[in-house]
């Protein structure tokens, strides 16, 4: 029951997001970030730091489609080697103005994980994003985010346990390349849609 209420509130928040004055449909943003990933205990992998990039396209003011990919190498806790880890997130992200230069970001979508090296496996699941954006200028901003990924593995021949969950902290910067308009001094504080 609680999870159903949370999903309904999140969906309503995305649909009712107040548009930022300087954003417009079709605005394109790109950026880079560092991601500190904490793996599910069942994977037996140490937390690690990786790097990645993202791109977003505004669907409407305050709502965009975002795609990000990152890459890292993680050691096994047992000390028996390491593996590479490459998650790809595709999600809708809404932003909500919380101050003159600050926005909250809330998103959800799909994640596809690829594990290389000795592990050589992959899985997919649901992803959520919670974050804060700080606008340094009308085209450049920084975002601190929390990624929450959950994957289910119902197949008995899966190398994973039935449920795994990874979470990560991200810190990055981005720039708007196209669209959205610069507006006046007031609207220049609210630009971009994602990270």
Secondary structure, DSSP 8 states (H G I E B T S, - for coil): -HHHHHHHHHHHHHHT----TT--TT-EEEEEEEEEEE--GGGTB--EEEEEEEEEEEEETTEEEEEEEEEEEEEBTTSS-EEEEEEEEEEEEEEEE-SSSEEEEEEEEEEEEEE-TTT-EEEEEEEEEEEEEEESSSSEEEEEEEEEEEEE---TT-SS-SEEEEEEEEEEEEEEEE-S---STTGGGS--S--
